[in-house]
Amino acid sequence: MSDVDRLFADLKAKQQKALMPFLTAGDPNISFTARAMSRLEEVGCHLFEVGFPYSDPIADGPIIQASYTRLLDRGLKQADIWQLLKNTQSMNSPRVGMCSYAIIHRRGLREFTDMANGHGVAGLIVPDLLVEESGPLRAECQARDISLIPLITPTTPPDRARRIADAATGFIYYVSITGITGERTQLPPELTENVSWLKEQTPLPICIGFGISQPEHVRLLAPVADGLIVGSAFVRRVAEAADIAKEETVLAELEKFAKGLLAELSSTSG
């Protein structure tokens, strides 16, 4: 059982829903990312998605792409990300890596999952890994109690969605919209119906991501979701911390934003 499994079992027993911020590893620097994770955990965030910057992101919108570009231009190395994960290993909130399969394959499946396990990574989200090709990595993850978390989208055919769900561990990342990540003012009206259908197909928790940025989104989705993933809205705020003199101000803004979402999530749980 991974730390992701334990977290969702605990939340289910308490009739609570999870809030999962996405942060790009090392944006604008390793120290800031670690401080942001710590502060967000203190205000109640339940787990974290940590993005491994990659030059050819699969579904990330302009805000997250820009964060990846900034860091790659500055020479961020994979070793820096492992150092961040080591520095935050004592956190109670599970950390889940968002990583292209190309990065994992280049390192080697066994070595990468050994590194992940050794640095307290509880799960991996690999958006460019097809379920038909996921067996070898899934076996390495299972051997180390690392959840391998798949994505299901609004355009995934029902039979394929069931196949993906059957192979999943930890939770299922349900993509709320067709397209790339980014803040939205409105979400598709059929979203709650789609997630309700998926919940009938699997016992795993379902977390919804892409486009979530407002309290109204939380009110809409919390009744059908087990957790909400918020990315661009956090990353946009983090971008302002590039000036070290603004870091404390940005941390306070991240806390305020998270508290608003958590308050809405709490009011709709149970």
C-alpha positions as CSV (number, residue, x, y, z in Angstrom):
1,M,0.0,0.0,0.0
2,S,1.4,3.4,-1.0
3,D,1.2,6.6,0.9
4,V,-1.4,7.7,-1.7
5,D,-3.6,4.7,-0.8
6,R,-3.3,5.5,2.9
7,L,-4.1,9.1,2.4
8,F,-7.3,8.5,0.5
9,A,-8.4,5.7,2.9
10,D,-8.0,8.2,5.7
11,L,-9.9,11.0,3.9
12,K,-12.7,8.6,3.0
13,A,-13.1,7.6,6.6
14,K,-13.3,11.3,7.6
15,Q,-15.6,12.0,4.6
16,Q,-13.1,14.6,3.3
17,K,-11.9,15.5,-0.1
18,A,-8.3,16.2,-1.1
19,L,-6.7,19.3,-2.5
20,M,-3.6,18.7,-4.6
21,P,-1.6,21.6,-5.7
22,F,0.7,21.2,-8.7
23,L,4.1,22.9,-8.4
24,T,6.9,22.9,-11.0
25,A,10.0,21.5,-9.2
26,G,12.6,24.3,-8.7
27,D,10.4,27.2,-9.8
28,P,11.8,29.7,-9.3
29,N,14.4,27.8,-7.2
30,I,14.6,24.6,-5.2
31,S,14.4,26.4,-1.8
32,F,11.2,28.2,-2.7
33,T,9.5,25.1,-4.0
34,A,10.3,23.4,-0.7
35,R,9.0,26.4,1.3
36,A,5.9,26.6,-0.7
37,M,5.1,22.9,-0.2
38,S,5.7,23.2,3.5
39,R,3.5,26.3,3.9
40,L,0.7,24.8,1.8
41,E,0.8,21.6,3.9
42,E,0.5,23.7,7.0
43,V,-2.8,25.3,5.7
44,G,-4.2,21.9,4.9
45,C,-3.3,20.8,1.4
46,H,-3.3,17.0,1.3
47,L,-0.8,15.9,-1.3
48,F,1.4,17.5,-4.0
49,E,2.0,17.0,-7.7
50,V,5.6,17.9,-8.5
51,G,6.3,18.6,-12.1
52,F,9.6,17.4,-13.7
53,P,10.4,20.1,-16.3
54,Y,10.6,18.7,-19.8
55,S,11.3,20.4,-23.1
56,D,8.3,18.8,-24.9
57,P,5.4,18.8,-22.5
58,I,2.4,16.7,-23.5
59,A,-0.7,18.6,-22.3
60,D,0.6,21.5,-20.3
61,G,-0.7,24.9,-21.1
62,P,1.3,28.1,-21.5
63,I,1.7,28.9,-17.8
64,I,3.2,25.5,-16.9
65,Q,5.1,25.4,-20.2
66,A,6.6,28.8,-19.4
67,S,7.8,27.5,-16.0
68,Y,9.4,24.5,-17.6
69,T,11.2,26.7,-20.1
70,R,12.5,29.1,-17.4
71,L,14.0,26.3,-15.4
72,L,15.5,24.4,-18.4
73,D,17.0,27.7,-19.6
74,R,18.6,28.1,-16.2
75,G,20.1,24.6,-16.3
76,L,17.9,22.8,-13.8
77,K,19.1,19.2,-13.6
78,Q,17.3,16.0,-12.5
79,A,19.7,15.9,-9.6
80,D,18.2,19.2,-8.4
81,I,14.7,17.7,-8.4
82,W,15.9,14.7,-6.4
83,Q,17.4,17.1,-3.9
84,L,14.1,18.9,-3.6
85,L,12.3,15.6,-3.0
86,K,14.9,14.7,-0.4
87,N,14.5,18.0,1.3
88,T,10.8,17.5,1.6
89,Q,10.8,13.8,2.5
90,S,9.8,14.5,6.1
91,M,6.5,16.0,5.0
92,N,3.3,14.2,6.0
93,S,1.7,14.9,2.6
94,P,2.5,12.5,-0.2
95,R,4.4,13.8,-3.2
96,V,3.5,12.6,-6.6
97,G,5.9,13.1,-9.6
98,M,4.5,14.3,-12.9
99,C,7.0,13.1,-15.4
100,S,7.4,12.3,-19.1
101,Y,8.1,8.7,-19.8
102,A,11.1,9.8,-21.9
103,I,12.8,11.0,-18.7
104,I,12.0,7.7,-16.9
105,H,13.1,5.6,-19.9
106,R,16.3,7.5,-20.4
107,R,17.3,6.9,-16.8
108,G,16.0,3.3,-16.8
109,L,12.8,2.1,-15.2
110,R,14.4,0.3,-12.3
111,E,16.9,3.1,-11.5
112,F,14.2,5.8,-11.7
113,T,11.8,4.0,-9.5
114,D,14.6,3.2,-7.0
115,M,15.4,6.9,-6.9
116,A,11.7,7.8,-6.5
117,N,11.3,5.3,-3.7
118,G,14.5,6.4,-2.0
119,H,13.3,10.0,-2.0
120,G,9.8,9.3,-0.7
121,V,7.9,9.7,-3.9
122,A,4.5,8.1,-3.4
123,G,3.2,8.1,-6.9
124,L,4.0,8.8,-10.6
125,I,1.8,10.4,-13.2
126,V,3.2,9.7,-16.7
127,P,0.9,11.4,-19.2
128,D,2.6,10.0,-22.3
129,L,2.6,6.4,-21.3
130,L,-0.1,4.3,-22.9
131,V,-1.9,1.7,-20.8
132,E,-0.9,-1.0,-23.3
133,E,2.8,-0.1,-22.7
134,S,2.6,0.5,-19.0
135,G,3.2,-3.0,-17.7
136,P,7.0,-2.9,-17.1
137,L,6.8,0.5,-15.3
138,R,3.7,-0.7,-13.3
139,A,5.6,-3.8,-12.2
140,E,8.6,-1.7,-11.0
141,C,6.2,0.7,-9.2
142,Q,4.3,-2.0,-7.5
143,A,7.5,-3.6,-6.2
144,R,8.2,-0.3,-4.4
145,D,4.7,0.7,-3.3
146,I,4.6,3.6,-5.7
147,S,1.2,4.4,-7.2
148,L,1.1,4.6,-11.0
149,I,-1.7,7.1,-11.7
150,P,-3.2,7.3,-15.2
151,L,-5.1,10.0,-16.9
152,I,-8.6,9.6,-18.4
153,T,-10.0,12.3,-20.6
154,P,-13.5,13.3,-21.8
155,T,-12.7,11.7,-25.2
156,T,-11.5,8.4,-23.8
157,P,-13.9,5.7,-25.1
158,P,-15.8,3.8,-22.3
159,D,-14.1,0.5,-22.9
160,R,-10.7,2.1,-22.8
161,A,-11.5,4.0,-19.7
162,R,-12.4,0.8,-17.9
163,R,-9.1,-0.8,-19.1
164,I,-7.1,2.2,-17.8
165,A,-9.0,2.1,-14.5
166,D,-8.3,-1.6,-14.1
167,A,-4.6,-1.0,-14.5
168,A,-4.5,2.1,-12.2
169,T,-3.2,2.3,-8.7
170,G,-3.5,5.2,-6.2
171,F,-6.1,7.3,-7.9
172,I,-7.4,8.2,-11.4
173,Y,-6.6,11.6,-12.7
174,Y,-9.7,12.7,-14.6
175,V,-9.0,15.5,-17.1
176,S,-11.9,17.9,-16.9
177,I,-11.5,19.4,-20.4
178,T,-10.4,18.5,-23.9
179,G,-7.1,20.3,-24.5
180,I,-4.3,21.6,-22.4
181,T,-4.0,22.8,-18.8
182,G,-4.8,26.3,-17.9
183,E,-7.2,28.4,-15.8
184,R,-10.8,28.5,-17.0
185,T,-13.8,30.6,-16.1
186,Q,-16.2,27.7,-17.0
187,L,-16.0,23.9,-17.0
188,P,-17.9,21.6,-19.3
189,P,-21.5,21.0,-18.1
190,E,-21.2,17.3,-18.7
191,L,-18.2,17.0,-16.5
192,T,-20.0,15.8,-13.3
193,E,-22.0,13.3,-15.3
194,N,-18.8,11.9,-16.8
195,V,-17.1,11.5,-13.4
196,S,-20.2,10.0,-11.9
197,W,-20.1,7.3,-14.6
198,L,-16.4,6.6,-14.0
199,K,-17.0,6.2,-10.3
200,E,-19.3,3.4,-11.1
201,Q,-16.5,1.6,-13.0
202,T,-13.8,1.6,-10.4
203,P,-13.3,1.6,-6.6
204,L,-10.3,3.9,-6.9
205,P,-10.5,7.6,-5.9
206,I,-11.0,10.0,-8.7
207,C,-9.3,13.4,-8.7
208,I,-10.2,16.0,-11.3
209,G,-7.7,18.4,-12.8
210,F,-7.2,20.9,-15.6
211,G,-8.8,24.3,-15.5
212,I,-9.7,24.4,-11.8
213,S,-9.0,27.8,-10.4
214,Q,-12.1,29.2,-8.7
215,P,-14.2,28.4,-5.6
216,E,-17.2,27.9,-8.0
217,H,-15.3,25.0,-9.6
218,V,-14.8,23.4,-6.2
219,R,-18.5,23.7,-5.4
220,L,-19.4,22.1,-8.8
221,L,-16.9,19.2,-8.6
222,A,-16.5,18.3,-4.9
223,P,-19.7,16.3,-4.7
224,V,-18.5,13.9,-7.4
225,A,-14.7,14.0,-6.9
226,D,-12.4,12.5,-4.3
227,G,-9.9,15.2,-4.8
228,L,-9.1,18.3,-7.0
229,I,-5.8,19.1,-8.7
230,V,-5.0,22.7,-9.2
231,G,-2.0,23.6,-11.3
232,S,-1.8,26.7,-13.4
233,A,-3.4,28.9,-10.8
234,F,-0.6,28.1,-8.4
235,V,2.2,28.2,-11.0
236,R,1.0,31.6,-12.2
237,R,1.4,33.0,-8.7
238,V,4.7,31.3,-8.2
239,A,6.1,33.0,-11.3
240,E,6.0,36.3,-9.4
241,A,8.5,34.9,-6.9
242,A,11.4,35.1,-9.5
243,D,12.3,38.3,-7.6
244,I,13.7,37.0,-4.3
245,A,12.4,40.1,-2.5
246,K,8.9,39.0,-3.4
247,E,9.1,35.4,-2.2
248,E,7.4,36.0,1.2
249,T,4.6,38.0,-0.5
250,V,4.1,35.2,-3.0
251,L,4.1,32.5,-0.3
252,A,1.4,34.5,1.6
253,E,-0.6,34.7,-1.6
254,L,-0.3,30.9,-2.2
255,E,-1.6,30.3,1.3
256,K,-4.5,32.7,0.9
257,F,-5.5,31.1,-2.4
258,A,-5.2,27.5,-1.0
259,K,-7.2,28.5,2.1
260,G,-10.1,29.7,-0.1
261,L,-10.2,26.5,-2.0
262,L,-9.9,24.4,1.1
263,A,-12.7,26.3,2.8
264,E,-15.0,25.6,-0.1
265,L,-13.9,22.0,-0.3
266,S,-14.6,21.5,3.4
267,S,-18.1,23.0,3.1
268,T,-19.0,20.6,0.3
269,S,-17.5,17.5,1.9
270,G,-19.3,15.0,4.1
